[in-house]
Amino acid sequence: MHTSYAASRGLSILIGSVCLGLECWLIGDHQFHLEGAWTPTAVAAVALPVALAGIAPLGEAALAQRHYFKAAGFAALFLVGLAYCLSQSIDRSAGARDSRIATADAANKRWQTAKEDRQLALDAVEDAALATLQLCKPGLSKSFCREARAAEAAARERLAGASQAYVAAGAPVVTDVLAARLVLVARLMGVTLEPVHVTLVQPMLAPLFLQLGSVVAFAFGFAPVMRRLGDVSRRPAQSPMIIDVKARDVSRHVSRPATLAEVSEAEINRALAALRRQTAPVSNVELARLCGTTTASASRWTTRLVEEGLATRAKAGRCVAIALTGKGRVA
């Protein structure tokens, strides 16, 4: 195995272990807060991501061995386990975020209510002051004037209370700062995005990355090992074979390759004549075409020429360039 490939597999297993540990932490913390203790349900929920991360290498090994029903079963288990793990980790990661958003919504509602009450109290003070001006004119009943002044004083007290509540409510806050920023960036890029969509999707990104990251990393790191184990398990046991044949029987059925000594002088002269007519080096295929023979014969002739010092053979790209030496041109 190549060193870089082995290092990449080791790094993949390390990344998968980190992602799996964080995913188990999220799910375990969520189950612990739900159950109040480490119950069997909480332990099973933590063990499920570990089993889920090992399903991908097993499924790939089953598919490589052409066990399609087993691979389909692993795929179904993977999808069910992935849905459960994502639901648990998303619920955990979105809990604090949802709490902050709910707190911000409640604060904004209190501010809006205090603002409306203050505006109503301000309108009531204005109406009471106008009634006081109209009822306290000379010549009118003093009792009506006293009632109008009392009503104006009561309206001003309500205004003071509403103003204090308005100040205590504080300034309005952004419900989801991250969603507001992403919406702004999306609008700058020409994409229409609603804050509610960001609020719903964003908590799913980290759990999805952790779960799929662990599965993909372990699939890359452990799948070659699983394939090798599968190949060894499917390899039949081989017993040693003893072949008892006579040497003369072997010589009858085994063809002997042509040796360089079988190249005749006429073939050598034929190849020399074809090369002397060329002004540039030629390939083995071109030499065979010039001599009207096969490429195998041309290769044997070239080897004989090279051994006798009549020609040279050098690598030129994907071909072999054959050229005569000075001895070959005058021979």
C-alpha positions as CSV (number, residue, x, y, z in Angstrom):
1,M,0.0,0.0,0.0
2,H,1.3,3.4,-0.9
3,T,2.4,5.6,2.1
4,S,0.3,8.6,1.2
5,Y,-2.8,6.4,0.8
6,A,-2.2,4.8,4.2
7,A,-1.7,8.2,5.8
8,S,-4.9,9.5,4.2
9,R,-6.8,6.5,5.6
10,G,-5.4,7.1,9.1
11,L,-6.4,10.8,8.9
12,S,-9.9,9.8,7.7
13,I,-10.3,7.4,10.7
14,L,-9.1,10.2,13.0
15,I,-11.6,12.7,11.6
16,G,-14.4,10.1,11.8
17,S,-13.5,9.4,15.4
18,V,-13.7,13.1,16.3
19,C,-17.0,13.6,14.5
20,L,-18.5,10.5,16.1
21,G,-17.3,11.6,19.6
22,L,-19.0,15.0,19.2
23,E,-22.2,13.4,17.9
24,C,-22.3,10.9,20.8
25,W,-21.7,13.8,23.2
26,L,-24.7,15.8,21.8
27,I,-27.0,12.8,21.9
28,G,-25.9,11.7,25.3
29,D,-26.3,15.2,26.8
30,H,-29.7,15.5,25.3
31,Q,-30.9,12.1,26.6
32,F,-29.4,12.7,30.0
33,H,-31.4,15.9,30.4
34,L,-34.5,14.2,29.2
35,E,-34.2,11.0,31.3
36,G,-32.5,12.7,34.3
37,A,-30.0,9.8,34.6
38,W,-28.1,7.3,32.5
39,T,-31.0,5.0,31.7
40,P,-30.8,2.1,29.2
41,T,-32.6,4.4,26.7
42,A,-29.8,7.0,27.0
43,V,-27.0,4.4,26.7
44,A,-28.7,2.9,23.6
45,A,-29.1,6.4,22.1
46,V,-25.3,7.0,22.6
47,A,-24.4,3.6,21.2
48,L,-26.5,4.0,18.1
49,P,-24.2,6.5,16.3
50,V,-21.3,4.1,16.8
51,A,-23.2,1.3,15.2
52,L,-24.4,3.7,12.4
53,A,-20.8,4.7,11.6
54,G,-19.9,1.0,11.1
55,I,-22.8,0.2,8.8
56,A,-21.3,2.0,5.7
57,P,-18.1,-0.1,5.5
58,L,-20.1,-3.3,6.0
59,G,-22.6,-2.3,3.4
60,E,-19.9,-1.4,0.9
61,A,-18.2,-4.8,1.6
62,A,-21.5,-6.6,1.1
63,L,-22.0,-4.7,-2.2
64,A,-18.5,-5.6,-3.4
65,Q,-19.2,-9.3,-2.7
66,R,-22.5,-9.0,-4.7
67,H,-24.7,-9.7,-1.6
68,Y,-27.3,-7.2,-2.8
69,F,-30.0,-8.1,-0.2
70,K,-27.5,-7.7,2.6
71,A,-26.4,-4.3,1.2
72,A,-30.1,-3.3,0.9
73,G,-30.6,-4.2,4.5
74,F,-27.6,-2.2,5.6
75,A,-28.9,0.8,3.6
76,A,-32.3,0.5,5.3
77,L,-30.7,0.3,8.8
78,F,-28.5,3.3,7.9
79,L,-31.4,5.5,6.9
80,V,-33.5,4.7,10.0
81,G,-30.5,5.2,12.3
82,L,-29.5,8.4,10.6
83,A,-33.0,9.8,11.0
84,Y,-33.1,9.0,14.7
85,C,-29.6,10.3,15.4
86,L,-30.2,13.5,13.5
87,S,-33.5,14.1,15.3
88,Q,-31.8,13.7,18.7
89,S,-28.8,15.8,18.0
90,I,-30.8,18.5,16.2
91,D,-33.1,18.7,19.2
92,R,-30.1,19.1,21.4
93,S,-28.3,21.7,19.3
94,A,-31.5,23.7,18.6
95,G,-32.6,23.7,22.3
96,A,-30.4,26.6,23.5
97,R,-30.9,28.5,20.3
98,D,-34.7,28.1,20.5
99,S,-34.6,29.3,24.1
100,R,-32.7,32.4,23.2
101,I,-35.1,33.2,20.3
102,A,-38.1,32.6,22.6
103,T,-36.6,35.0,25.2
104,A,-35.9,37.6,22.6
105,D,-39.5,37.3,21.3
106,A,-40.9,37.7,24.8
107,A,-38.8,40.8,25.4
108,N,-39.9,42.3,22.1
109,K,-43.5,41.6,22.9
110,R,-43.1,43.3,26.4
111,W,-41.5,46.3,24.7
112,Q,-44.2,46.5,22.1
113,T,-47.0,46.3,24.8
114,A,-45.3,48.9,26.9
115,K,-44.9,51.2,23.9
116,E,-48.6,50.8,23.0
117,D,-49.7,51.5,26.7
118,R,-47.5,54.6,26.8
119,Q,-49.0,55.9,23.6
120,L,-52.5,55.3,25.0
121,A,-51.6,57.0,28.2
122,L,-50.2,60.0,26.3
123,D,-53.4,60.2,24.2
124,A,-55.4,60.1,27.4
125,V,-53.4,63.0,28.9
126,E,-53.9,65.1,25.8
127,D,-57.6,64.5,25.9
128,A,-57.8,65.3,29.6
129,A,-55.8,68.5,29.2
130,L,-58.1,69.6,26.4
131,A,-61.2,68.8,28.5
132,T,-59.7,70.8,31.4
133,L,-59.2,73.8,29.1
134,Q,-62.7,73.6,27.9
135,L,-64.4,73.1,31.3
136,C,-62.3,75.5,33.4
137,K,-63.3,78.6,31.4
138,P,-64.7,81.6,33.4
139,G,-68.5,81.4,33.9
140,L,-68.6,77.6,33.8
141,S,-69.4,75.3,36.7
142,K,-66.4,74.8,39.1
143,S,-67.4,71.3,39.9
144,F,-66.9,70.3,36.2
145,C,-63.6,72.0,36.3
146,R,-62.5,70.1,39.4
147,E,-63.6,66.8,37.9
148,A,-61.6,67.6,34.7
149,R,-58.5,68.5,36.7
150,A,-58.8,65.2,38.7
151,A,-59.2,63.2,35.5
152,E,-56.1,65.0,34.0
153,A,-54.1,64.2,37.1
154,A,-55.1,60.5,37.0
155,A,-54.2,60.4,33.3
156,R,-50.7,61.9,34.0
157,E,-50.2,59.3,36.7
158,R,-51.0,56.5,34.3
159,L,-48.6,58.1,31.8
160,A,-45.8,58.1,34.4
161,G,-46.4,54.4,35.1
162,A,-46.5,53.6,31.4
163,S,-43.3,55.5,30.8
164,Q,-41.5,53.7,33.6
165,A,-42.7,50.3,32.2
166,Y,-41.6,51.4,28.7
167,V,-38.1,52.3,30.0
168,A,-37.9,49.0,32.0
169,A,-38.8,47.0,28.9
170,G,-35.6,48.2,27.2
171,A,-34.9,48.5,23.5
172,P,-36.1,45.9,21.0
173,V,-33.5,43.2,20.1
174,V,-33.0,41.1,17.0
175,T,-34.6,37.8,17.6
176,D,-32.1,35.7,15.6
177,V,-28.9,37.6,14.8
178,L,-27.4,34.8,12.7
179,A,-30.5,34.6,10.6
180,A,-30.5,38.3,10.1
181,R,-26.9,38.3,9.0
182,L,-27.4,35.4,6.6
183,V,-30.5,37.0,5.1
184,L,-28.5,40.2,4.6
185,V,-25.7,38.3,2.9
186,A,-28.2,36.5,0.7
187,R,-29.8,39.7,-0.4
188,L,-26.4,41.2,-1.3
189,M,-25.9,38.1,-3.5
190,G,-29.3,38.5,-5.1
191,V,-31.0,35.6,-3.3
192,T,-34.3,36.0,-1.5
193,L,-34.1,34.3,1.9
194,E,-36.5,34.5,4.8
195,P,-35.2,34.5,8.5
196,V,-37.6,31.7,9.4
197,H,-36.0,29.4,6.9
198,V,-32.6,30.1,8.3
199,T,-33.9,29.5,11.9
200,L,-35.3,26.1,10.9
201,V,-32.3,24.9,8.8
202,Q,-29.3,26.2,10.7
203,P,-29.6,23.8,13.7
204,M,-29.5,20.9,11.4
205,L,-26.1,21.7,9.8
206,A,-23.8,20.8,12.6
207,P,-25.4,17.4,13.5
208,L,-25.7,16.5,9.8
209,F,-22.0,17.3,9.3
210,L,-21.0,15.3,12.3
211,Q,-23.0,12.3,11.5
212,L,-22.3,12.1,7.8
213,G,-18.7,13.1,8.4
214,S,-18.1,10.2,10.7
215,V,-19.9,7.8,8.3
216,V,-18.0,8.9,5.2
217,A,-14.7,9.1,7.0
218,F,-15.0,5.6,8.5
219,A,-16.3,4.2,5.1
220,F,-13.1,5.5,3.5
221,G,-10.8,4.4,6.3
222,F,-12.2,0.9,7.0
223,A,-13.8,-0.2,3.7
224,P,-10.5,-1.4,2.1
225,V,-9.9,-3.6,5.2
226,M,-13.4,-5.0,5.0
227,R,-12.9,-5.8,1.3
228,R,-9.6,-7.6,2.0
229,L,-11.2,-9.6,4.8
230,G,-14.1,-10.5,2.4
231,D,-11.7,-11.5,-0.3
232,V,-9.7,-13.8,2.1
233,S,-12.9,-15.3,3.4
234,R,-14.2,-16.1,-0.1
235,R,-10.8,-17.5,-1.3
236,P,-11.0,-21.3,-1.5
237,A,-8.4,-23.4,0.2
238,Q,-5.9,-24.6,-2.3
239,S,-4.0,-27.9,-1.9
240,P,-0.6,-28.4,-3.5
241,M,-0.7,-29.9,-7.0
242,I,1.9,-32.4,-8.0
243,I,2.5,-32.6,-11.7
244,D,4.5,-35.6,-13.0
245,V,5.3,-35.2,-16.6
246,K,8.4,-36.1,-18.6
247,A,10.7,-33.5,-20.1
248,R,10.0,-34.8,-23.6
249,D,6.3,-34.4,-23.1
250,V,6.8,-30.8,-22.1
251,S,9.0,-30.1,-25.1
252,R,6.2,-31.3,-27.4
253,H,3.5,-28.9,-26.2
254,V,5.5,-25.8,-25.1
255,S,6.5,-23.7,-28.1
256,R,9.9,-22.2,-28.0
257,P,10.3,-18.5,-28.7
258,A,12.4,-17.5,-31.7
259,T,16.0,-16.7,-30.7
260,L,18.1,-14.0,-32.2
261,A,20.3,-16.6,-33.8
262,E,17.3,-17.6,-36.1
263,V,17.4,-14.1,-37.7
264,S,19.0,-14.7,-41.1
265,E,21.5,-12.5,-42.9
266,A,19.0,-11.8,-45.6
267,E,16.6,-10.3,-43.0
268,I,19.4,-8.3,-41.5
269,N,20.3,-6.8,-44.9
270,R,16.6,-6.2,-45.6
271,A,16.2,-4.2,-42.4
272,L,19.5,-2.3,-43.1
273,A,18.4,-1.4,-46.6
274,A,15.0,0.0,-45.3
275,L,16.8,2.1,-42.6
276,R,19.4,3.5,-45.0
277,R,16.6,4.9,-47.2
278,Q,15.3,6.9,-44.2
279,T,16.7,10.3,-43.3
280,A,15.2,10.2,-39.7
281,P,14.7,7.6,-37.1
282,V,11.7,5.3,-37.5
283,S,9.5,3.4,-35.1
284,N,9.2,-0.4,-35.0
285,V,5.8,-0.2,-36.7
286,E,7.2,2.0,-39.5
287,L,10.1,-0.5,-39.9
288,A,7.7,-3.4,-40.2
289,R,5.7,-1.5,-42.8
290,L,8.8,-0.6,-44.8
291,C,10.0,-4.2,-44.8
292,G,6.6,-5.7,-45.4
293,T,6.7,-7.9,-42.3
294,T,5.1,-8.1,-38.8
295,T,6.0,-5.9,-35.9
296,A,7.3,-8.9,-34.0
297,S,9.7,-9.8,-36.8
298,A,10.8,-6.2,-37.1
299,S,11.5,-6.1,-33.3
300,R,13.7,-9.2,-33.5
301,W,15.6,-7.8,-36.5
302,T,16.1,-4.5,-34.6
303,T,17.4,-6.3,-31.5
304,R,19.9,-8.2,-33.7
305,L,21.1,-4.9,-35.3
306,V,21.4,-3.3,-31.9
307,E,23.5,-6.2,-30.5
308,E,25.8,-6.1,-33.5
309,G,26.2,-2.3,-33.1
310,L,24.6,-1.5,-36.5
311,A,21.6,0.4,-35.0
312,T,20.4,2.3,-31.9
313,R,17.1,2.1,-30.2
314,A,15.9,4.9,-27.9
315,K,12.6,5.8,-26.2
316,A,10.9,8.7,-28.0
317,G,7.6,9.5,-26.2
318,R,5.3,6.5,-26.5
319,C,7.3,5.0,-29.4
320,V,10.8,3.6,-29.9
321,A,13.1,5.5,-32.3
322,I,15.3,3.2,-34.4
323,A,18.3,4.7,-36.3
324,L,21.4,3.4,-37.9
325,T,24.9,3.9,-36.4
326,G,27.9,4.9,-38.5
327,K,28.9,1.3,-38.6
328,G,25.4,0.3,-39.9
329,R,25.5,2.9,-42.7
330,V,28.9,1.7,-44.1
331,A,28.4,-2.1,-43.4
